Amino acid sequence: MVAGWATGATLHGVSKTLVLLRHAKSAWPDGVADHERPLAGRGRRDAPAVGRWLRDHELTPQVALVSSARRTVETFVLVAAELPVAPQDTVTDAAYAAGAGELLDLLRGLPEDVESALLIGHNPGIGTLVGLLDDSEGPRLAFPTSAVAVFEVGTSWADLDPSTAQLSAFAVPRG
């Protein structure tokens, strides 16, 4: 169990889980466009560690929204391989280079029968979204590569807004 994690807890009568993940460490090969940058060696070690951390904390998202960038897709594949059941993934250009508002709009479009979702994206958008969603007055988190923020969502996906979720876990698993 994650410290501060209340299994089965609900906020305002609704209990959904949202996992936000920044892609694992990427390489910067010469002549390769940003969208096509692969994971670096450290990223290929850290992404499975993220999957193991999720599995060990009994967090198996039903769906995953994944930026179409190569490094985020590679991160998803390595994370999902460590889970008991791989989430149904949607790879989308809309999450690439997206700001927090655009990522929030993607999440608002999730079907209401989805109880747990994973979003894999990039900074600064994903890190900014973490700060917007958290309803606490605590310090803002740095959001390095492979950082994972887990939220309990107290609304429908369609009503997800700043300060409508509670940060229940944060980790930066390393492999």
Secondary structure, DSSP 8 states (H G I E B T S, - for coil): --TT--TT--BTTB-EEEEEEE---B---TT--GGG--B-HHHHHHHHHHHHHHHHTT---SEEEEESSHHHHHHHHHHHTTSSS--EEEEEGGGTT--HHHHHHHHHTS-TT--EEEEEE-TTHHHHHHHHHB-S-S------TT-EEEEEE-S-GGG--TT-EEEEEEE----
